[in-house]
């Protein structure tokens, strides 16, 4: 059995509690995705309950999609608490590079916390790298999608964490090993929140697996789910519903049969 298939079994055996501080657009979407895969979601961002909640949670997912001052304070407090409690944190830097606030917030959370997995699209990771390591990434605008495997390795080394870049091909690196995941479907780009779903799912896997394996396992699983969903639903609305169905239905045999993962080296 491939190790990325075994990780799904671990999630369903443990049913990890994943605390999410996420955006208004995807709260329902990500909660349902976690339930369907076999995890347990909690959406808790009030500062006064963060410590109590993180003590019982198995992992933390931070998604900066809809920011305001209160949520900023909660996110900063949460990543510090998770670090102190030894809970793995997944950071989704939604819109980094689009505004100064989003870029600076993401970098601050990386600095304050102990981020296990940083997941973004090509532009978001390039923007963070450009601001954090000026000489390495200041010209990030020249990057193209086919340069993602170089960018993910550079970012993993720069931030000293597992980095995921999602796109037509998903890339994952911890700065030593890198993987390319070829599962998925372009219809994911027609439904809002699918990237956020991936981040939440990584939160479930990182509760039962070390970060690099967790990220790869979550991406393979969700990519296969997208492929199977599209077989049954060719339009965005029905495709969205089928994503939940296949998150529930996916199993080890299907992952072993359909998984397309390549180790691409350092």
Order of alpha helices (4+ residues) and beta strands (2+ residues): alpha-beta-alpha-beta-alpha-beta-alpha-beta-alpha-beta-alpha-alpha-alpha-beta-beta-beta-alpha-alpha-alpha-alpha-beta
